[in-house]
């Protein structure tokens, strides 16, 4: 059987304890405003081996508030 040329799955990045990628790939990140630190949006970014996430991006999701009158 021939090796499959295409795949619908993407390589997932793995971050080490120091925040640098120990495996290159795609990772879901959560962006924040760099001044107010409020949540802006989520995105999927490609992280190369040995590189950290972009400025203002975090790998963990923000905690959503219980009421509608609080900023995230």
N, C-alpha and C positions, 0 to 999 in steps of 0.2 A: 504494500500500500504506500502511496506517495505521501510525503510529508505535507501537512496542511500549510498553504502559503499565507493565508489570511486568518485573522482571529477577531472576534467581536469583543473579546476581553482586553482590557488595557493593563499595562504594568502598573502596579501600585507601589508608590514610594514608601520607604520605611525610614523613619527618623530615629537616630540614636539618642542616647541620654543627653548628649551635648547639643542636640537640636540639628545636627548635620545629617544629611541623607546617607544612610549606609546601603541603600538600594535606590537607584534612580527610578522615577516613574511619576505617575499622577497622584495627587492628593487633594482632598477637599479642604479648603481653608476658609476661615471666617475673617473678614476685614473689619478694621475699626478706624475711626477718625483718630489721627495721631495726636490731636490736641485734646479733644474731649473724651477720647477712648470709647465713644459710643459705637455700637455695632452698626455697620453700614450694609454689608451684603456678604453672601457666600459665593465661592467660586471654586473651580477646579484648576489647579496649577501644575505644571510640570516642574519637578525638582531634579536637578542633575546630581550625580554622585558627589558627595563631599560639600554640598552647598546647603544653606539653610533656607527657610521660607523668606519671602519678600517682606519688606518693612511694613508693619501694620497688619500682618497676616498671622493668624493663630490656628493651630491644628485642632483645638478643642472648641466645641460649640458654646456660645454664651448661654447663661441661664436666663430664661425668659421670665419677666416679672409676672406676679399674680394679678396685678391690676393694670388698667389701661393708662394710668396717669404717671407712669414711671418710664424713664428712658433705659434702654438696654446698653 
